[in-house]
Amino acid sequence: MANIEFSSNNKPVSVAISGGAGRMGRTLIEACQASDQVALGAVIEHSGHGLLGQDVGEIAGIGRLDISLGEGVLSAVDQFDLLIEFTRPEATLENLRHCRDHGKAMVIGTTGLTPSQIEELTRIAEDIPVMFAPNMSVGVNVMLNLLRTAAAALGDEYDVEIIEAHHRHKVDAPSGTALKMGEVVADALGRDLKQCAVYGREGQTGARDPSTIGFATIRGGDVVGDHTVLFASEGERVELTHKASSRMTFAAGAVRAASWLSGKPAGLYSMQDVLGLNS
């Protein structure tokens, strides 16, 4: 694959990958090896994983890298400056605490965090640099800006429905990306997503409440990630859609975020910050 190129620090940032033997972890290994902006220092998995000790390049299918799959963050804490994490909420929070204790930065793409877990993440980001985003695709983050513009212009006359599809192995629903899209639209319309979201419909539901934002979730096969936001009124529909065909989309964004975050002060950052879309 082509090198992932973007401007940041002159010296590559040393990164570790959590969950390195999983689908996303293997893609992150490949993305790091394709970048001149990061250096892969360590790859870790949970205790008892069957591939511990094996070469991570061979696990990822890209050839031997002479880096063994390690057991937990603490086993590799001297081998990286920044941890990239796409795992489960509980593991993410545990690793975030370790990163705080050892002064390491963190890029987090884990979804499904509870409000209390996000509160803890926010508190820890007062001590270390943390970039947290439900989706690190450049295209998705551009779409969030487009959604904000569309919702503000179309207003309350348009019904809003969000449809998302992912592979059969995804454990949270709706996706973090779908929820973020809903938050952006709700904010532009002056609504609170917690109050107006409708998650699925069944039976005699009655006429649609025009103040709601609906979500529909599809799970099946190997769908990497599809998201559509539908604005519908009498006589017309506006649809904004993003379809990911490869996990490399997210991995490349994470590598870009890692390079950008290197050297930043403690704080909680988003992919919108990385891409300069908040300016």
VOGU-3710 file (C-alpha; in Angstrom, 3 decimals, decimal comma):
1> maniefssnn> 0,000/0,000/0,000  1,065/3,620/-0,506  2,722/5,568/2,288  0,437/7,609/4,536  1,872/11,118/4,277  0,988/14,291/6,158  2,806/17,094/7,900  3,536/16,922/11,615  6,639/16,425/13,736  10,017/15,743/12,121
11> kpvsvaisgg> 10,741/12,824/14,440  8,450/9,777/14,190  6,378/9,235/17,310  6,837/5,846/18,953  3,455/4,114/19,179  1,988/0,971/20,663  -1,147/-0,769/19,419  -3,610/-2,353/21,814  -5,606/-5,358/20,625  -3,017/-5,993/17,964
21> agrmgrtlie> -4,180/-9,497/17,042  -7,731/-8,392/16,202  -9,077/-7,258/12,835  -8,493/-3,578/13,512  -5,219/-4,184/15,312  -3,725/-5,997/12,340  -4,764/-3,157/10,047  -3,184/-0,644/12,429  0,098/-2,574/12,329  0,065/-2,340/8,540
31> acqasdqval> -0,807/1,378/8,633  2,016/2,148/11,058  4,532/0,300/8,886  3,363/2,312/5,856  3,908/5,655/7,595  7,063/7,714/7,980  5,430/9,687/10,797  5,192/6,917/13,409  7,472/4,121/14,576  5,924/0,913/15,866
41> gaviehsghg> 7,372/0,301/19,323  5,055/-2,353/20,753  1,886/-4,347/20,060  -0,086/-5,807/22,941  -3,005/-8,112/23,694  -4,892/-9,208/26,784  -3,568/-11,795/29,211  -3,912/-15,366/27,975  -4,297/-14,541/24,285  -3,248/-17,483/22,139
51> llgqdvgeia> -0,858/-15,480/19,934  1,231/-13,893/22,708  4,936/-14,020/21,863  4,429/-14,364/18,102  5,859/-11,843/15,649  3,305/-9,089/15,021  4,255/-8,665/11,375  3,467/-12,311/10,744  0,190/-11,932/12,657  -0,718/-8,988/10,419
61> gigrldislg> 0,380/-10,834/7,285  3,004/-8,288/6,245  6,205/-10,201/6,998  8,420/-10,487/10,065  8,979/-7,256/12,045  10,938/-8,691/15,008  8,348/-7,302/17,436  6,621/-9,894/19,618  2,998/-9,609/20,700  3,178/-8,517/24,343
71> egvlsavdqf> 0,892/-9,067/27,300  -0,690/-5,832/28,477  0,388/-2,187/28,490  2,616/-2,472/31,538  4,815/-5,049/29,815  5,679/-2,487/27,127  5,424/0,851/28,911  9,055/1,766/28,138  8,676/1,018/24,419  6,231/3,721/23,300
81> dllieftrpe> 5,151/7,342/23,787  1,578/6,989/22,502  -0,955/4,169/22,617  -3,524/3,578/19,852  -6,618/1,821/21,186  -9,556/0,268/19,290  -10,795/-2,359/21,741  -13,558/-2,689/24,362  -14,616/0,065/26,790  -13,384/-1,657/29,966
91> atlenlrhcr> -9,961/-2,431/28,501  -9,710/1,083/27,082  -10,325/2,721/30,462  -7,844/0,435/32,178  -5,168/1,233/29,596  -6,011/4,931/29,783  -5,331/4,872/33,526  -1,964/3,190/32,892  -1,107/5,818/30,257  -1,931/8,593/32,726
101> dhgkamvigt> 0,228/7,002/35,412  3,189/6,750/33,020  2,764/10,010/31,089  1,794/8,471/27,744  -0,524/10,037/25,158  -3,434/8,058/23,741  -5,502/7,880/20,546  -8,853/6,191/21,228  -11,253/4,850/18,620  -13,165/2,528/20,960
111> tgltpsqiee> -16,959/2,856/20,768  -19,725/1,880/23,159  -18,408/3,823/26,166  -21,029/4,676/28,779  -21,573/8,274/29,953  -19,689/7,522/33,179  -16,777/6,052/31,218  -16,655/9,130/29,001  -16,638/11,284/32,134  -13,617/9,388/33,444
121> ltriaedipv> -11,905/9,679/30,058  -12,506/13,435/30,117  -11,025/13,746/33,607  -7,917/11,764/32,681  -7,432/13,965/29,601  -6,718/16,832/32,016  -3,423/15,063/32,750  -2,349/13,627/29,362  -3,107/14,334/25,680  -6,040/12,188/24,483
131> mfapnmsvgv> -7,588/12,137/21,026  -10,989/10,446/21,220  -13,232/9,948/18,182  -15,960/7,407/17,349  -14,721/7,400/13,753  -11,294/8,426/12,442  -12,171/8,371/8,768  -11,412/11,705/7,108  -14,542/11,298/4,987  -16,808/10,725/8,002
141> nvmlnllrta> -15,453/13,812/9,736  -16,029/15,922/6,635  -19,558/14,470/6,535  -20,158/15,651/10,114  -19,517/19,211/8,969  -21,843/18,725/6,002  -24,545/17,382/8,319  -24,288/20,432/10,550  -24,752/22,700/7,547  -27,599/20,632/6,074
151> aaalgdeydv> -29,547/20,366/9,321  -29,294/24,078/10,039  -30,448/24,970/6,519  -33,257/22,401/6,219  -34,618/22,956/9,715  -37,586/21,381/11,441  -39,611/20,827/8,262  -37,515/17,745/7,449  -37,746/14,409/9,263  -34,350/12,954/10,184
161> eiieahhrhk> -33,533/9,229/10,069  -30,092/7,656/10,507  -29,398/4,206/9,051  -26,175/2,335/9,797  -24,828/-1,100/8,855  -21,854/-3,038/10,227  -20,410/-6,560/10,274  -21,924/-9,334/12,365  -19,194/-9,100/15,023  -19,898/-5,522/16,150
171> vdapsgtalk> -21,155/-5,579/19,731  -22,616/-2,076/20,231  -25,615/-0,472/18,535  -26,234/2,048/17,197  -22,647/2,640/16,158  -20,669/5,411/17,817  -20,489/7,117/14,438  -24,277/7,049/14,008  -24,723/8,510/17,483  -22,196/11,259/16,735
181> mgevvadalg> -24,060/12,086/13,540  -27,265/12,250/15,537  -25,655/14,570/18,090  -24,433/16,909/15,356  -27,850/17,072/13,694  -29,693/17,492/16,992  -27,365/20,290/18,068  -27,855/22,126/14,760  -31,634/21,848/15,238  -31,541/22,976/18,864
191> rdlkqcavyg> -32,553/19,572/20,227  -31,174/17,193/22,857  -30,485/13,796/21,285  -31,102/12,065/24,632  -34,673/13,379/24,518  -35,493/13,049/20,826  -33,776/9,813/19,693  -35,934/6,831/18,677  -34,057/3,516/18,477  -36,112/1,210/16,288
201> regqtgardp> -39,867/0,915/15,815  -42,283/-1,979/16,188  -46,050/-2,441/16,321  -48,624/0,348/16,372  -46,273/3,282/16,800  -48,642/5,994/15,589  -47,692/8,857/13,318  -44,091/9,984/13,382  -43,276/12,704/15,917  -41,569/15,399/13,811
211> stigfatirg> -39,240/16,346/16,678  -37,619/12,897/16,801  -34,444/11,589/15,186  -34,756/7,928/14,252  -32,055/5,260/14,184  -32,069/1,973/12,279  -29,325/-0,614/12,810  -28,261/-3,403/10,454  -25,781/-6,142/11,377  -24,541/-8,790/8,974
221> gdvvgdhtvl> -21,694/-10,333/7,041  -18,472/-8,368/6,739  -19,834/-4,833/6,250  -17,036/-2,496/7,359  -19,326/0,474/7,997  -22,137/2,265/6,130  -23,924/5,371/7,404  -26,760/7,335/5,803  -28,525/10,376/7,231  -31,889/10,972/5,567
231> fasegervel> -33,659/14,341/5,632  -37,208/13,842/4,297  -40,014/16,331/3,725  -43,144/16,473/1,620  -41,891/16,205/-1,937  -38,151/15,636/-1,522  -35,384/13,789/0,306  -31,779/14,730/0,965  -29,438/11,840/1,779  -25,845/12,060/2,932
241> thkassrmtf> -24,024/8,721/2,872  -20,586/7,456/3,810  -19,486/3,901/2,999  -16,220/2,418/4,224  -14,876/-0,493/2,207  -11,676/-1,049/4,189  -10,580/-0,750/7,813  -7,477/0,977/6,473  -9,634/4,114/6,238  -9,853/4,202/10,031
251> aagavraasw> -6,305/2,993/10,643  -4,803/5,687/8,417  -6,819/8,293/10,301  -5,554/6,945/13,620  -1,949/7,130/12,444  -2,535/10,683/11,266  -4,041/11,520/14,664  -1,087/9,939/16,491  1,420/12,080/14,632  -0,695/15,209/15,172
261> lsgkpaglys> -1,143/14,531/18,902  2,575/14,077/19,540  3,885/17,016/21,555  0,437/18,479/22,267  -0,391/19,590/25,823  -2,745/17,587/28,011  -6,343/17,851/26,883  -9,179/16,087/25,116  -9,012/16,401/21,332  -11,237/15,209/18,492
271> mqdvlglns> -10,660/14,169/14,898  -12,149/17,510/13,933  -9,163/19,102/15,719  -6,729/16,819/13,881  -8,201/17,812/10,508  -8,482/21,514/11,335  -12,256/21,466/10,960  -12,913/23,184/14,292  -11,073/26,351/13,321
//
